[in-house]
């Protein structure tokens, strides 16, 4: 029986990431981490249909998107945008 891939997610830096891998160990290797992100609570398995579909389309590759956005996961996502400041905040700083 063939072993199936699971989809793992982690918030790393400014990005939300997903990877389809056979095990937690192989997911950590794909992320390039020597630290157990699962034990730290940073990484976990996901069953979110959008994340699963994206990760399974490119198994073994880490796909990213700017944190907190709903844009599609990709290998080379756009840079995250800094939070906008209101005119009140600008006046306070002046």
N, C-alpha and C positions, 0 to 999 in steps of 0.2 A: 504494500500500500504506500503510495507517495505521500510524503509529508506536505501539508499545505502551509502556505504562508499566512502569517498574521500581520495585521497592520498596527504599527506603533506610532504614537505621537509624542512630541515633546516641544516645550517652549524653550528655544535656545536663542539667547541674545535678543535681537529685535524681530525674530521670526518665529512663527508656528511651523513645525516641521512634521512630516509623516514619512514613513518608510515601510514597505512590505518586506518582511524578512521571515526566515524560518524559526528564529529564536530571539530571545532578548539579547543574547551574546552577539548574534549577527547584526541586530539593529544597532547596538552600541558601536560595533566596528564600522558600520556605515556612517554613523554620526561622527566617527573619529574620536570617541570617548574612551578613556581608560578607567573612568570613574563609573560606578554603578548608578546611573541616573534613575533607575527603577527603584532602587532602595531609598534614594533621596526624595522620591516622590515627584521628580521632574518629568519622567517618562512613564507612559502607561499604554496598555493595549486600547484600541478604540474600535467601536462598531458603527461610528457615524458614517452613513452611506456616502456622503460627499468625499470624505477623507479616504474611505476604503476604495472607492472607485478610482480616485486619482492615484493612490499608491499602487494598486494592483495593475494599473495601466503601464507602469514603469517599475517593476519589481526590483528591489535592491538599490534603487536610487533614492537619495534624500530629496524630497520635494519641499519647497518652502513658500510661505506667503507672509507679508508683513503682519505682525501680531495684531490681533483684534479686528482684522479685516475679513471680508467674505470673498475676496478675489480668488481666482483659481490658483491651485497649487502649481508650481513650476520649478524647474531646475534653476532658472535665473529670474527670480521675481524682481519687481521694481523696488527701489529703496523705500523704506518707510518715510512717511511725511511727518515733519515735526508738528506738534500740536499748535493750532492757531491761537494767537493771543487776541484778546478783545481790546478795544480802544481804552477801556478803563484801566487795564493792566499797563498799557503803554504810558498813560498819564501818571500812574502811581510811580513808575520807575523814573520819570523825568524830574 
